[in-house]
């Protein structure tokens, strides 16, 4: 059975494609290298990501996570074909809370959209990468993006208080929380932010 057909049985069929145009669109970023995946999965939820990664781990199929594809280091280039996992349909701003000074967002949220939503609530999200109108928060977290304001306000790592992470096994890990001053246990957020897909 073809990989795409197996994935259509595992996930909703409308989130899986092996269409040549989609494969080409998910073969690289702004870097010079490109390699087309065998299949693209457009995850819509943490559950989709978890199911996919558990399946891929059991079958030993490489998965390359992808946000908006605006990186310049090849982080979303599928090194060994496999599955390109697009997170761009996970693009909801779930909450912005003025009193707690937090936002809860999915990885596909465009950085400029988060900045505008925060500003509408009288909050300020400082990281301003040059590609902020095109890049996603998930990509910002993966690369620990900064921008000119990082000299005064810090980089992405300084603004992440909690993460929901799906491990390669498909297990879901929640780290941190809603508070800014949180010194319980190891700094797993610091480990994941800037990891560029190496974990």
Secondary structure, 3 states (H helix, E strand, C coil): CCHHHHHHHHCCHHHEECCHHHHHHCCECCCCCECCCCEEEECCCHHHHHHHHHHHHHHCCCEEEECCCCCCCCCCCCCCCCEEEECCCCCCEEEEECCCCEEEECCCCEHHHHHHHHHHCCCCCCCECCCCCCCEHHHHHHHCCCECCHHHHCCHHHHCCEEEEECCCCCEEEEECCCCCCCCCCCHHHHHCCCCCCC
